[in-house]
Amino acid sequence: MFKTAEGISVEEQNRDAEKNYTIQKNDHLSLDVFTNEGERIIDPDLKLQEDMSGQTASRPALLYTVNDEGEVKFPMIGFLQVEGLRLREAEALIQKEFARFYEKPFVSLQYQNKRVVILGAPGGQVIPLANENMHLVEVLALAKGLPLESKAHNIRVLRGNKVFVADLSTFEGYTKHNMIMEPGDIVYVEPIRKPFAEGIRDYAPALTILTSITTLIIVIISL
């Protein structure tokens, strides 16, 4: 049904995919900022937690959208040009800006709109790409793995106008085809068709009616 891309190694696919893990226009980002190199995250002796007793530490979760100029407006530091940067590069830039206000700031930046669509045997699911360079096996695991009624040797990855076929039925296939996922990829896991069972299911209502009529005729004849 789909024409597959021939002659492209998994290494080439991965290099191309890694290029897409840069911040782009219309990306949604979440930002966490902590002082003193993130001491509050670790807090091994629970001292900070004791100091904050009776206070509310909760705060609203906000998303920051990259505008058409490739900029994001963050609290306190204003607009920053982030388009084309990787997350770690953007974090370093933001940390430098927040250092004007906080002692040794620690910044964590995450994508909130990078995702992959899973279709076929696992059912329709949308899997967020929570980390950079997530592989095919990882997103399938997040989709609860491959069902028994799926063809592990015929997994298709639709990427733009290209289609890649991944064979995960063997270890050799896994090492060759466990490609890095790109945002917007569609993964189709072909289900194993069961014509007899599907036919029974499709014609079940008609069979039920026919059985009922036959039973009724037998009852009338026996009277």
Secondary structure, DSSP 8 states (H G I E B T S, - for coil): ------S--HHHHHHHHHHT-S--TT-EEEEEEESGGGHHHH-TTSHHHHHTTTS--------EE--TTSEEEETTTEEEE-TT--HHHHHHHHHHHHTTTSSS-EEEEEESS-EEEEEETT-SEEEE--STT-BHHHHHHHTT---TTEEEEEEEEEETTEEEEE--SSHHHHHHH--B--TT-EEEEEE---HHHHHHHHHHHHHHHHHHHHHHHHHHHH-
